[in-house]
Structure formats: structure tokens, C-alpha cells
Amino acid sequence: MNDDVVKRLKNIEGHVKGIETMVENEAYCIDVIRQIHAVQSALEKVSEIILDGHLHSCLITAVRGEDADERERVLTEITDIFVMKK
């Protein structure tokens, strides 16, 4: 997972630099916005990959564990992430 996420983030970094260049060169606004949306979509995909890894590791470990406080903490973290997005 890590290699894929890093590769995606480097790709996103390149896109952001491209957007910066577009703005500096006064590119057509709609073209800039399209590129921004592409970066936002790419970041969402990275977030999904990381969340999937978290659910299949940290969350499962906490849910299977004996510590009720730890279970609640991990579940609250997940809930907070989705509430924050709204």
C-alpha cells in the first residue's frame, strides 16, 4: 500500500505544480478548475486507500482487543473523519 500511496502523491504533486504553472501563465479558468478537480479526485482516492488499510489493520485490531476504551476511540476516529467531511 505504501508504495502505491507515495506514487500517487508524487503524481498529485506534479499535477499541482502544473496547475501553478497554468495560473502563472494565465491559462483559461475552466481548464485550471478541471485540473483542480482532477487533483481533488486523486486525493480522494489516496484517502480511500489509506482508510481501507486502516480499517483492515488498526480498526480490526481494536475491535478484536479486550480494551473497550480503545475500541471506542478507534470507532470515534472513524466517525469523526466522516462528520468532518460534511
Secondary structure in CASP SS format (residue, H / E / C, confidence):
PFRMAT SS
TARGET T0000
AUTHOR 0000-0000-0000
METHOD secondary structure of the structure
MODEL  1
M C 1.00
N H 1.00
D H 1.00
D H 1.00
V H 1.00
V H 1.00
K H 1.00
R H 1.00
L H 1.00
K H 1.00
N H 1.00
I H 1.00
E H 1.00
G H 1.00
H H 1.00
V H 1.00
K H 1.00
G H 1.00
I H 1.00
E H 1.00
T H 1.00
M H 1.00
V H 1.00
E H 1.00
N C 1.00
E C 1.00
A C 1.00
Y C 1.00
C H 1.00
I H 1.00
D H 1.00
V H 1.00
I H 1.00
R H 1.00
Q H 1.00
I H 1.00
H H 1.00
A H 1.00
V H 1.00
Q H 1.00
S H 1.00
A H 1.00
L H 1.00
E H 1.00
K H 1.00
V H 1.00
S H 1.00
E H 1.00
I H 1.00
I H 1.00
L H 1.00
D H 1.00
G H 1.00
H H 1.00
L H 1.00
H H 1.00
S H 1.00
C H 1.00
L H 1.00
I H 1.00
T H 1.00
A H 1.00
V H 1.00
R H 1.00
G C 1.00
E C 1.00
D C 1.00
A H 1.00
D H 1.00
E H 1.00
R H 1.00
E H 1.00
R H 1.00
V H 1.00
L H 1.00
T H 1.00
E H 1.00
I H 1.00
T H 1.00
D H 1.00
I H 1.00
F H 1.00
V H 1.00
M H 1.00
K H 1.00
K C 1.00
END
